[in-house]
């Protein structure tokens, strides 16, 4: 058997070319070595300069972003799935008779959670299909944030010790701590609406229906009160929204927690409002809100972001503005 051809050069890290006649080349099976061709055509002998190269290809430029986006999607789907399981175990697997499950399913749909994932979560809660056998519990933590703000953290966990340790670690990193905060909040049903799709007396033909339009405050206020809402408030347009929604104000409707699903259904069916978000939340009392400085606001944003990265955490509420 003939001895494989040895390469006179080999490429070291950072592109440094050194003479090494004893090291076999990866392309030794070919008669013309790539390193010899590189040396003769692109690299001048006795030069200290290193040939520049891009160091990446199309896949390497997008894979990190893709992996990060996939991780966010998986975390979102997991959180909604756990919320659906907990709601179904408490009130049963029928969303028509379980308002909490109905809200959880609607929230999952708005977050683009696959239908298969939602159905699988309901089956697990009903004891159908595979499951990990772990019991999920709802836990709520109170904390004092930057500028003496109040924070309420809702979590769904199968290990309270693990969750409270993770929460306390996030708080400590931002010089915050666990402390009483419930006094500054009220438990309310919350419905958020941005646009109106069509009026109920208009033609059902999609071709004749008008595009989504802005909402008049006096009109939606009247409709919300008739549907059973307690209060309504208008907010600035959502910067993260897409298309026309980024230019329309957000209307937040408050209800009694047990009436949330009923009011939302009435606004959708009778008046044609598009329900963007719906759920039961901790809403800060108007007299208890605190305005933060720029530095305190930045600390609060970092704290909320780190808390939301915890797998068990479902929602974070604060009275900061």
Rosetta silent file (secondary structure, phi, psi, omega in degrees, C-alpha in Angstrom):
SEQUENCE: XXXXXXXXXXXXXXXXXXXXXXXXXXXXXXXXXXXXXXXXXXXXXXXXXXXXXXXXXXXXXXXXXXXXXXXXXXXXXXXXXXXXXXXXXXXXXXXXXXXXXXXXXXXXXXXXXXXXXXXXXXXXXXXXXXXXXXXXXXXXXXXXXXXXXXXXXXXXXXXXXXXXXXXXXXXXXXXXXXXXXXXXXXXXXXXXXXXXXXXXXXXXXXXXXXXXXXXXXXXXXXXXXXXXXXXXXXXXXXXXXXXXXXXXXXXXXXXXXXXXXXXXXXXXXXXXXXXXXXXXXXXXXXXXXXXXXXXXXXXXXXXXXXXXXXXXXXXXXXXXX
SCORE:     score description
SCORE:     0.000 S_00000001
   1 L     0.000  130.903 -178.939    0.000    0.000    0.000 S_00000001
   2 L   -75.336  146.733 -179.990    1.355    3.361   -1.025 S_00000001
   3 L   -74.519  135.459 -177.907    1.863    5.997    1.626 S_00000001
   4 L   -63.860  149.996  178.449   -0.662    8.900    1.414 S_00000001
   5 L   -63.635  136.761  178.645    0.562   12.177    0.090 S_00000001
   6 E   -99.842  142.562 -179.746    1.634   14.603    2.796 S_00000001
   7 L   -86.623  140.530  179.679    0.732   18.256    2.683 S_00000001
   8 L   -80.489  -17.960 -179.021    3.533   20.823    2.966 S_00000001
   9 E  -134.187  150.294  170.040    1.245   23.330    4.687 S_00000001
  10 E  -141.617  151.523 -172.100   -1.624   23.153    7.078 S_00000001
  11 E   -92.084  117.319  177.968   -4.004   25.832    8.263 S_00000001
  12 L   -91.934  170.663  177.759   -3.845   26.699   11.951 S_00000001
  13 H   -54.613  148.042 -179.350   -6.393   28.769   13.921 S_00000001
  14 H    67.715   15.115  172.893   -6.766   32.388   12.862 S_00000001
  15 H    80.457   15.764 -179.093   -5.453   31.521    9.393 S_00000001
  16 L   -79.414  125.211  179.427   -1.746   31.203   10.275 S_00000001
  17 E   -96.059  125.841  177.593    0.133   29.074    7.725 S_00000001
  18 E  -128.200  147.236  176.805    3.066   27.050    9.045 S_00000001
  19 E   -74.276  128.527  179.397    5.303   24.531    7.328 S_00000001
  20 L  -151.493   92.101 -173.830    4.603   21.034    8.590 S_00000001
  21 L   -80.979   -6.940 -177.301    5.782   18.231    6.326 S_00000001
  22 L  -101.547   -4.227 -177.115    4.875   15.481    8.816 S_00000001
  23 L   -97.953  124.025  177.847    1.152   16.207    9.249 S_00000001
  24 E   -65.378  145.507  179.184   -1.257   14.388    6.871 S_00000001
  25 L   -93.918  149.069  178.133   -3.667   16.640    5.034 S_00000001
  26 L   -64.971  -23.540  179.775   -7.437   16.055    5.010 S_00000001
  27 L  -102.604   29.884 -175.563   -7.315   16.269    1.234 S_00000001
  28 L   -68.348  -16.931 -179.242   -4.415   13.790    0.917 S_00000001
  29 L   -72.528  -19.665  178.118   -6.480   11.490   -1.280 S_00000001
  30 L   -94.803  152.792 -177.883   -6.269   13.954   -4.108 S_00000001
  31 L   -71.607  -38.866  179.571   -3.089   14.552   -6.066 S_00000001
  32 L   -98.628  116.222 -176.844   -3.388   18.340   -5.906 S_00000001
  33 L   -79.159  140.179  178.700   -3.617   19.558   -2.335 S_00000001
  34 H   -61.867  -35.475 -178.157   -5.932   22.470   -1.530 S_00000001
  35 H   -68.388  -36.790  177.342   -3.261   24.006    0.663 S_00000001
  36 H   -65.386  -42.143  179.214   -0.730   23.927   -2.159 S_00000001
  37 H   -64.749  -40.687  179.811   -3.242   25.597   -4.464 S_00000001
  38 H   -62.517  -41.051 -177.133   -4.056   28.183   -1.793 S_00000001
  39 H   -68.119  -39.813 -175.287   -0.389   28.920   -1.250 S_00000001
  40 H   -78.080  -29.616 -172.608    0.444   29.291   -4.908 S_00000001
  41 H  -104.405  -28.591 -172.127   -2.608   31.320   -5.971 S_00000001
  42 L  -121.481  -22.466 -175.159   -3.781   33.348   -2.971 S_00000001
  43 L  -117.228  127.480  178.137   -1.032   33.517   -0.369 S_00000001
  44 L   -83.940  138.626  179.204    2.332   35.081   -0.960 S_00000001
  45 L   -65.464  151.496  177.129    5.313   33.310    0.593 S_00000001
  46 L    58.368   32.731  177.598    7.150   34.960    3.490 S_00000001
  47 L  -114.329  140.285  179.232    4.180   37.251    4.197 S_00000001
  48 L   -88.334   -9.081 -178.027    2.747   37.886    7.631 S_00000001
  49 L   -75.580  146.426 -178.981   -0.660   38.953    6.326 S_00000001
  50 L  -107.882  131.571  178.851   -3.577   36.545    6.686 S_00000001
  51 L   -62.422  130.655 -179.286   -6.125   36.164    3.881 S_00000001
  52 L   -81.601  142.078  176.435   -9.471   37.602    5.010 S_00000001
  53 L  -140.005  160.379 -174.880  -12.604   35.480    4.716 S_00000001
  54 L   -68.081  -34.400  177.774  -16.222   36.002    5.652 S_00000001
  55 L    75.526   10.102  179.009  -16.186   33.205    8.226 S_00000001
  56 L  -155.422  166.025  172.860  -19.886   32.485    7.804 S_00000001
  57 L  -130.507 -177.099 -175.045  -22.527   31.318    5.401 S_00000001
  58 H   -59.808  -41.940 -178.080  -26.231   31.967    5.041 S_00000001
  59 H   -65.911  -41.975 -177.211  -27.240   29.286    7.536 S_00000001
  60 H   -67.377  -23.604  179.720  -24.835   30.445   10.226 S_00000001
  61 H   -79.149  -21.379 -177.101  -26.197   33.974    9.963 S_00000001
  62 H  -111.112  -15.328 -172.289  -29.790   32.909   10.640 S_00000001
  63 H   -67.091  -36.613 -179.124  -29.497   29.822   12.840 S_00000001
  64 H   -66.069  -42.071  177.210  -28.866   31.732   16.066 S_00000001
  65 H   -64.983  -40.642  179.785  -31.902   33.942   15.483 S_00000001
  66 H   -63.824  -45.525  179.868  -33.989   30.909   14.524 S_00000001
  67 H   -62.155  -39.496  179.158  -32.956   28.970   17.625 S_00000001
  68 H   -65.617  -43.169  178.601  -33.752   31.968   19.837 S_00000001
  69 H   -64.760  -40.730  177.782  -37.178   32.414   18.219 S_00000001
  70 H   -62.859  -38.897  179.555  -37.907   28.693   18.553 S_00000001
  71 H   -64.202  -40.926  178.405  -36.960   28.807   22.227 S_00000001
  72 H   -65.069  -43.089  179.394  -39.355   31.706   22.827 S_00000001
  73 H   -63.192  -42.373  179.611  -42.157   29.901   20.974 S_00000001
  74 H   -64.476  -40.957  178.613  -41.570   26.694   22.932 S_00000001
  75 H   -65.037  -42.048  178.511  -41.574   28.555   26.251 S_00000001
  76 H   -62.330  -45.946  179.433  -44.788   30.376   25.309 S_00000001
  77 H   -62.721  -39.750 -179.543  -46.495   27.145   24.265 S_00000001
  78 H   -64.898  -43.349 -179.470  -45.369   25.416   27.467 S_00000001
  79 H   -64.232  -43.763  178.876  -46.682   28.210   29.705 S_00000001
  80 H   -66.686  -37.487  178.794  -50.071   28.266   27.984 S_00000001
  81 H   -62.666  -44.295  178.777  -50.260   24.473   28.075 S_00000001
  82 H   -64.394  -37.962  178.490  -49.625   24.417   31.818 S_00000001
  83 H   -64.859  -39.645  177.990  -52.249   27.139   32.319 S_00000001
  84 H   -65.885  -43.138  179.256  -54.825   25.108   30.354 S_00000001
  85 H   -60.458  -45.957 -178.813  -54.052   21.959   32.340 S_00000001
  86 H   -63.968  -42.833 -179.482  -54.468   23.754   35.657 S_00000001
  87 H   -65.447  -40.393 -179.298  -57.753   25.405   34.578 S_00000001
  88 H   -68.927  -34.680  178.893  -59.191   22.129   33.267 S_00000001
  89 H   -70.365  -30.432 -178.286  -58.293   20.252   36.451 S_00000001
  90 H   -79.432  -47.066 -173.535  -59.988   22.894   38.608 S_00000001
  91 H  -115.617    5.439  179.984  -63.216   23.435   36.654 S_00000001
  92 L    98.593  161.164 -173.626  -63.447   20.538   34.222 S_00000001
  93 L   -83.875    4.480 -178.615  -62.447   20.046   30.560 S_00000001
  94 L   -98.118  111.204 -177.699  -65.514   21.807   29.061 S_00000001
  95 L   -66.737  -22.245  179.347  -64.683   25.445   28.203 S_00000001
  96 L   -67.890  -30.239 -179.786  -68.407   26.308   27.877 S_00000001
  97 L  -107.725   -1.618 -178.258  -68.942   25.669   31.584 S_00000001
  98 L  -124.135   96.098 -175.912  -65.413   26.568   32.737 S_00000001
  99 H   -62.793  -36.261 -179.426  -64.744   30.289   32.256 S_00000001
 100 H   -65.620  -40.364  177.966  -61.163   29.972   33.438 S_00000001
 101 H   -67.774  -39.112  178.319  -60.427   27.257   30.876 S_00000001
 102 H   -59.510  -44.824  178.966  -62.152   29.303   28.165 S_00000001
 103 H   -63.436  -40.912 -179.655  -59.916   32.273   28.956 S_00000001
 104 H   -64.788  -40.133  179.954  -56.798   30.081   28.957 S_00000001
 105 H   -68.012  -42.722  179.225  -57.669   28.570   25.567 S_00000001
 106 H   -62.926  -40.125  178.349  -58.405   31.973   24.033 S_00000001
 107 H   -64.028  -39.316  178.566  -55.089   33.318   25.346 S_00000001
 108 H   -65.458  -39.604  178.806  -53.252   30.347   23.835 S_00000001
 109 H   -64.677  -41.267  179.660  -54.926   30.894   20.462 S_00000001
 110 H   -66.410  -26.853  178.002  -53.956   34.563   20.449 S_00000001
 111 L   -87.692    9.456  177.901  -50.370   33.542   21.165 S_00000001
 112 L    64.026   32.189  173.988  -50.461   31.230   18.084 S_00000001
 113 L   -72.908  131.655 -177.891  -50.155   28.056   20.163 S_00000001
 114 L   -57.195  144.917  179.895  -50.906   25.096   17.851 S_00000001
 115 H   -59.022  -36.599  179.681  -54.375   23.569   18.150 S_00000001
 116 H   -61.863  -38.522  179.488  -52.790   20.159   18.697 S_00000001
 117 H   -67.045  -40.644  179.220  -50.927   21.468   21.758 S_00000001
 118 H   -63.853  -47.693 -179.859  -54.120   22.949   23.226 S_00000001
 119 H   -63.859  -37.312  178.070  -56.101   19.740   22.724 S_00000001
 120 H   -64.060  -39.004  179.027  -53.261   17.678   24.179 S_00000001
 121 H   -65.084  -39.955  178.752  -53.230   19.854   27.316 S_00000001
 122 H   -66.169  -40.407  178.633  -56.987   19.389   27.805 S_00000001
 123 H   -64.663  -39.097  178.821  -56.654   15.604   27.393 S_00000001
 124 H   -63.686  -39.886  179.878  -53.843   15.490   29.940 S_00000001
 125 H   -65.753  -32.688 -179.951  -55.977   17.396   32.433 S_00000001
 126 L   -84.500   -0.300  179.094  -58.839   14.943   31.879 S_00000001
 127 L    84.651   15.927  179.679  -56.498   11.993   32.433 S_00000001
 128 L  -105.310  133.180  178.643  -56.438   10.962   28.776 S_00000001
 129 L    87.860 -174.676 -175.671  -53.137   10.325   27.072 S_00000001
 130 L   -78.205  151.842  177.026  -49.622   10.522   28.439 S_00000001
 131 L  -155.507  163.777 -178.117  -48.679   12.742   31.359 S_00000001
 132 L   -90.280   -3.540  177.044  -45.773   13.201   33.715 S_00000001
 133 L    76.609    3.916 -177.654  -47.902   12.545   36.793 S_00000001
 134 L   -90.014  143.406  179.088  -46.857   15.802   38.475 S_00000001
 135 L   -92.279  124.693  179.074  -49.391   18.005   40.251 S_00000001
 136 L   -93.271  136.992  179.761  -49.377   21.647   39.201 S_00000001
 137 E  -124.920  144.044  174.077  -50.195   24.316   41.765 S_00000001
 138 E   -85.971  126.401  177.466  -50.981   27.996   41.407 S_00000001
 139 E  -129.458  146.355 -179.359  -48.707   30.140   43.570 S_00000001
 140 E  -129.213  133.772 -179.044  -48.570   33.916   43.911 S_00000001
 141 E  -118.665  142.936  175.291  -45.664   35.981   45.228 S_00000001
 142 E  -106.513  143.922 -178.684  -45.637   39.583   46.409 S_00000001
 143 E  -148.581  157.276  174.314  -42.574   41.772   45.997 S_00000001
 144 E  -107.429  120.796 -175.648  -41.314   45.315   46.438 S_00000001
 145 L  -101.198 -167.699 -179.184  -39.648   46.642   43.295 S_00000001
 146 H   -61.577  142.266 -179.812  -37.606   49.716   42.358 S_00000001
 147 H    69.159   24.716 -179.993  -38.985   53.011   43.659 S_00000001
 148 H    62.072   28.715  177.030  -41.081   51.168   46.294 S_00000001
 149 L   -77.203  157.909  178.709  -43.385   49.808   43.607 S_00000001
 150 E  -100.598  139.774 -178.608  -45.575   46.775   44.263 S_00000001
 151 E  -131.978  134.767  173.991  -45.198   43.598   42.187 S_00000001
 152 E  -119.533  128.266 -176.106  -47.412   40.514   42.036 S_00000001
 153 E  -119.337  120.043  177.591  -46.006   37.373   40.398 S_00000001
 154 E  -101.629  134.426 -178.929  -48.275   34.492   39.394 S_00000001
 155 E  -138.188  157.598  176.758  -46.713   31.090   38.769 S_00000001
 156 E  -127.687  113.862 -169.258  -47.812   27.547   37.998 S_00000001
 157 E  -142.043  158.150  171.633  -45.405   24.979   39.394 S_00000001
 158 L  -108.245    5.173 -179.990  -44.884   21.399   40.510 S_00000001
 159 L  -150.194   96.342 -175.969  -42.057   22.436   42.846 S_00000001
 160 H   -63.517  -37.937 -178.537  -42.655   25.483   45.046 S_00000001
 161 H   -62.451  -40.957  179.335  -39.136   25.491   46.481 S_00000001
 162 H   -65.400  -43.719 -176.391  -37.587   25.676   43.015 S_00000001
 163 H   -66.600  -46.649 -178.078  -39.917   28.453   41.891 S_00000001
 164 H   -66.208  -31.660  176.549  -39.524   30.697   44.937 S_00000001
 165 H   -66.190  -42.545  179.138  -35.742   30.322   44.720 S_00000001
 166 H   -65.203  -41.783  179.775  -35.760   31.408   41.077 S_00000001
 167 H   -65.262  -45.169 -178.929  -38.036   34.359   41.817 S_00000001
 168 H   -63.563  -36.493  178.720  -35.976   35.484   44.806 S_00000001
 169 H   -63.182  -44.530  178.506  -32.777   35.288   42.737 S_00000001
 170 H   -62.614  -40.504  179.891  -34.227   37.574   40.041 S_00000001
 171 H   -66.015  -43.379 -177.261  -35.387   40.062   42.661 S_00000001
 172 H   -63.609  -37.213 -179.378  -32.057   40.085   44.464 S_00000001
 173 H   -63.162  -25.574  179.682  -30.107   40.802   41.271 S_00000001
 174 L  -106.972   21.524  177.826  -32.090   44.028   40.847 S_00000001
 175 L    59.947   36.618  177.385  -31.871   45.009   44.539 S_00000001
 176 L  -118.389  173.091 -176.283  -35.527   44.063   45.143 S_00000001
 177 E  -154.515  162.028  174.371  -37.128   41.678   47.613 S_00000001
 178 E   -67.882  140.940 -178.620  -40.256   39.742   48.495 S_00000001
 179 L  -174.520  167.787 -176.709  -42.744   41.847   50.445 S_00000001
 180 L   -63.876  134.496 -177.897  -46.466   42.710   50.848 S_00000001
 181 L  -147.103  -12.773 -175.781  -48.105   44.028   47.659 S_00000001
 182 H   -59.587  -30.775 -176.087  -51.703   42.722   47.397 S_00000001
 183 H   -58.852  -26.861 -174.826  -53.086   45.868   49.024 S_00000001
 184 H   -89.041    3.077 -175.201  -52.213   47.917   45.931 S_00000001
 185 E  -129.500  160.792  170.511  -54.168   45.707   43.492 S_00000001
 186 E  -125.398  143.994  177.642  -57.672   44.494   42.714 S_00000001
 187 E   -86.964  113.688 -175.118  -58.540   41.162   41.124 S_00000001
 188 E  -134.842  154.489  168.049  -60.503   41.974   37.971 S_00000001
 189 E   -80.628  134.373 -174.974  -61.566   40.475   34.690 S_00000001
 190 E  -124.128  129.859  176.126  -59.769   42.320   31.880 S_00000001
 191 E  -125.389  126.445  179.444  -60.811   42.561   28.223 S_00000001
 192 E  -113.946  131.388 -176.914  -58.659   44.474   25.728 S_00000001
 193 E  -130.239  138.180  177.742  -60.073   45.634   22.403 S_00000001
 194 E  -115.791  -39.099 -173.097  -58.371   47.518   19.576 S_00000001
 195 E  -140.202  168.396  178.818  -60.682   47.338   16.598 S_00000001
 196 E  -119.589  124.168 -173.833  -64.174   46.538   15.430 S_00000001
 197 L   -79.594  -48.707 -178.482  -64.513   44.036   12.617 S_00000001
 198 L  -164.266  149.812  176.939  -68.119   44.521   11.526 S_00000001
 199 L   -79.540  147.279 -175.743  -71.438   45.678   12.871 S_00000001
 200 L   -63.030  -23.378 -178.043  -73.988   42.931   13.548 S_00000001
 201 L   -91.041    3.963  179.247  -76.573   44.469   11.173 S_00000001
 202 L   -86.303  167.335 -179.413  -74.205   44.490    8.211 S_00000001
 203 L   -62.783  143.890  179.392  -74.105   41.863    5.494 S_00000001
 204 L   -81.144   -6.349  178.035  -72.446   38.591    6.394 S_00000001
 205 L   -68.932  120.119 -176.505  -70.822   38.504    3.000 S_00000001
 206 H   -60.011  -30.070 -177.140  -67.085   38.958    3.647 S_00000001
 207 H   -69.598  -25.010 -176.912  -66.680   40.821    0.358 S_00000001
 208 H   -99.268   -5.774 -178.752  -69.087   43.552    1.478 S_00000001
 209 L   -76.774  141.752  179.645  -67.825   43.969    5.029 S_00000001
 210 L   -73.707  161.306  177.655  -65.756   47.108    5.750 S_00000001
 211 L   -70.594  165.191  177.758  -62.141   46.862    6.937 S_00000001
 212 L   -54.333  137.968 -175.191  -61.324   47.071   10.680 S_00000001
 213 E  -127.232  162.736  176.756  -62.023   50.570   11.926 S_00000001
 214 L   -67.586  159.265 -174.656  -61.191   52.771   14.896 S_00000001
 215 L  -111.958  136.111  175.680  -63.581   52.753   17.841 S_00000001
 216 L   -81.622  131.330 -174.930  -65.388   55.742   19.293 S_00000001
 217 H   -61.659  -45.871 -177.996  -64.900   55.883   23.076 S_00000001
 218 H   -61.055  -36.772 -178.326  -68.449   56.976   23.906 S_00000001
 219 H   -69.904  -47.518 -178.858  -69.873   54.176   21.783 S_00000001
 220 H   -69.470  -29.892  176.476  -67.740   51.373   23.231 S_00000001
 221 H   -62.930  -44.930  179.349  -68.325   52.734   26.736 S_00000001
 222 H   -64.119  -43.935 -179.487  -72.078   52.446   26.257 S_00000001
 223 H   -65.122  -40.170 -178.600  -71.804   48.954   24.767 S_00000001
 224 H   -65.586  -42.165  179.320  -69.484   47.753   27.536 S_00000001
 225 H   -64.994  -40.806  178.183  -71.790   48.964   30.310 S_00000001
 226 H   -63.998  -31.824 -179.764  -74.779   47.330   28.613 S_00000001
 227 H   -78.841  -11.567  177.894  -72.818   44.077   28.393 S_00000001
 228 L   111.215   12.908  179.816  -72.123   44.154   32.141 S_00000001
 229 L   -75.755  159.870  179.402  -68.672   45.789   32.397 S_00000001
 230 L   -96.858  -35.648 -176.616  -67.651   47.873   35.417 S_00000001
 231 E  -160.165  163.891  178.226  -65.260   50.373   33.832 S_00000001
 232 E  -145.801  144.592 -178.260  -63.340   51.151   30.649 S_00000001
 233 E  -141.794  142.941 -179.936  -60.093   52.990   29.984 S_00000001
 234 E  -102.403  138.680  179.556  -58.286   54.032   26.793 S_00000001
 235 E  -124.067  165.743  178.047  -54.520   53.571   26.317 S_00000001
 236 L   -63.826  156.352  178.539  -51.968   54.621   23.717 S_00000001
 237 L   -55.187  148.823 -179.948  -51.548   52.384   20.610 S_00000001
 238 L   -80.080  117.072 -177.493  -49.570   49.187   21.098 S_00000001
 239 L   -67.259  -24.061 -178.795  -46.112   49.643   19.530 S_00000001
 240 L   -86.395   -4.648 -179.249  -45.700   45.860   19.152 S_00000001
 241 L   -73.439  162.541 -178.582  -48.912   45.484   17.133 S_00000001
 242 L  -108.964  150.401  173.041  -48.868   44.883   13.393 S_00000001
 243 H    63.173 -136.823 -175.402  -50.491   46.821   10.575 S_00000001
 244 H   -67.165  -24.143 -178.323  -53.414   49.113   11.327 S_00000001
 245 H   -64.659  -25.764 -179.885  -53.533   47.986   14.969 S_00000001
 246 H   -70.446  -10.915 -179.484  -50.292   49.865   15.682 S_00000001
 247 H  -109.060   -4.907 -175.999  -52.151   53.133   15.042 S_00000001
 248 L  -102.739  143.294  178.064  -55.345   52.422   17.006 S_00000001
 249 L   -67.697  156.789  179.114  -55.836   53.028   20.749 S_00000001
 250 E  -103.117  126.962  178.618  -56.249   50.082   23.116 S_00000001
 251 E  -103.770  124.479  179.891  -59.428   49.957   25.202 S_00000001
 252 E  -107.216  119.441 -177.590  -59.218   48.056   28.495 S_00000001
 253 E  -107.388  129.099 -179.591  -62.547   46.925   29.912 S_00000001
 254 E  -104.507  137.471  179.847  -62.786   45.829   33.563 S_00000001
 255 E  -137.994  171.505  168.593  -65.379   43.352   34.788 S_00000001
 256 L   -66.380  138.574 -176.522  -66.145   41.137   37.731 S_00000001
 257 H   -52.553  -37.074 -176.956  -63.891   38.065   37.349 S_00000001
 258 H   -74.776  -16.745 -177.950  -66.822   35.642   37.048 S_00000001
 259 H  -100.373    3.949 -173.168  -68.409   37.736   34.267 S_00000001
 260 H   -57.905  -52.094 -177.475  -65.313   38.083   32.065 S_00000001
 261 H   -65.175  -38.942 -179.042  -66.203   35.442   29.474 S_00000001
 262 H   -65.279  -45.316  179.837  -69.862   36.494   29.331 S_00000001
 263 H   -65.012  -42.931  179.822  -69.056   40.185   28.750 S_00000001
 264 H   -62.205  -42.503  179.565  -66.420   39.372   26.129 S_00000001
 265 H   -65.031  -38.476  179.264  -68.810   37.102   24.245 S_00000001
 266 H   -65.607  -43.486  179.173  -71.530   39.774   24.323 S_00000001
 267 H   -64.683  -34.109 -178.583  -69.173   42.452   22.961 S_00000001
 268 H   -76.852  -47.074 -174.050  -68.030   40.117   20.202 S_00000001
 269 H   -78.667  -40.656 -173.576  -71.406   38.684   19.133 S_00000001
 270 H   -87.882  -29.020 -173.778  -73.692   41.693   19.607 S_00000001
 271 H  -121.718   -4.346  174.125  -71.395   44.575   18.668 S_00000001
 272 L    75.525   23.107  179.021  -68.698   43.014   16.462 S_00000001
 273 E   -80.445  143.102  177.864  -65.679   43.932   18.586 S_00000001
 274 E   -90.248  113.175 -178.059  -62.461   41.997   18.049 S_00000001
 275 E   -78.763  112.045 -179.110  -61.282   40.678   21.442 S_00000001
 276 E   -82.892  -45.259  179.519  -57.500   41.018   21.499 S_00000001
 277 E  -141.799  150.627  178.589  -56.859   39.833   25.063 S_00000001
 278 E  -154.704  138.261  178.998  -58.987   38.473   27.874 S_00000001
 279 E   177.146 -176.917  177.519  -58.188   37.139   31.315 S_00000001
 280 E  -112.773  119.299 -170.197  -58.334   37.626   35.076 S_00000001
 281 E  -132.453  168.765  171.097  -55.551   39.887   36.302 S_00000001
 282 E   -92.087  111.477 -177.696  -54.282   41.955   39.202 S_00000001
 283 E  -102.183  126.004 -179.238  -55.126   45.548   38.270 S_00000001
 284 E   -66.637  141.228  175.432  -53.386   48.306   40.264 S_00000001
 285 L   -66.620  142.018 -175.051  -55.650   50.726   42.120 S_00000001
 286 H   -59.811  -36.810 -177.391  -55.590   54.157   40.489 S_00000001
 287 H   -78.790   -5.348 -176.315  -54.566   55.915   43.702 S_00000001
 288 H  -107.315   -0.882 -178.635  -51.668   53.503   44.245 S_00000001
 289 L   -69.739  148.102 -176.133  -49.775   53.844   40.941 S_00000001
 290 E  -126.267  132.501  177.541  -46.205   55.146   41.162 S_00000001
 291 L   -90.877  128.518 -176.109  -44.275   57.034   38.479 S_00000001
 292 L   -98.239  154.654  171.545  -40.683   55.865   38.094 S_00000001
 293 L   -75.722  173.098 -179.346  -37.568   57.751   37.034 S_00000001
 294 H   -60.878  -44.211 -179.120  -35.706   56.677   33.894 S_00000001
 295 H   -67.666  -40.145  177.903  -33.172   54.595   35.840 S_00000001
 296 H   -67.008  -37.724  177.397  -35.878   52.992   37.974 S_00000001
 297 H   -63.588  -38.999  177.586  -37.918   52.253   34.868 S_00000001
 298 H   -65.393  -40.463  176.772  -34.937   50.518   33.252 S_00000001
 299 H   -62.771  -41.201  179.218  -34.439   48.416   36.391 S_00000001
 300 H   -63.652  -41.657  179.095  -38.122   47.483   36.353 S_00000001
 301 H   -62.685  -42.046  178.026  -37.946   46.421   32.690 S_00000001
 302 H   -64.374  -40.126 -178.900  -34.933   44.206   33.395 S_00000001
 303 H   -65.364  -47.102 -179.441  -36.656   42.683   36.428 S_00000001
 304 H   -63.312  -40.120  178.896  -39.885   41.897   34.588 S_00000001
 305 H   -62.982  -43.126 -179.429  -37.940   40.423   31.653 S_00000001
 306 H   -68.487  -35.458  177.429  -35.895   38.148   33.947 S_00000001
 307 H   -66.803  -40.472 -179.797  -39.023   37.020   35.819 S_00000001
 308 H   -68.351  -18.515  177.591  -40.788   36.151   32.571 S_00000001
 309 L   -77.337  -13.872  176.708  -37.829   33.976   31.589 S_00000001
 310 L   -73.011  128.925 -175.493  -38.613   31.631   34.506 S_00000001
 311 L   -57.893  -37.694 -173.622  -40.512   28.649   33.109 S_00000001
 312 L   -78.551  -20.919 -175.458  -42.990   28.517   36.003 S_00000001
 313 E   -74.943  130.916 -179.401  -43.931   32.221   35.948 S_00000001
 314 E  -100.751  -47.305 -177.640  -47.212   32.948   34.141 S_00000001
 315 E  -145.239  152.026  176.703  -47.797   36.678   34.710 S_00000001
 316 E  -129.984  126.511 -179.859  -46.124   39.681   36.349 S_00000001
 317 E  -121.041  145.690  179.653  -48.125   42.733   37.492 S_00000001
 318 E  -146.199  154.257  177.760  -46.842   46.048   38.818 S_00000001
 319 L   -97.437   16.621  177.292  -48.301   49.394   39.856 S_00000001
 320 E   -78.013  151.026  176.005  -45.499   51.328   38.129 S_00000001
 321 L  -142.506    0.000    0.000  -46.326   53.760   35.338 S_00000001
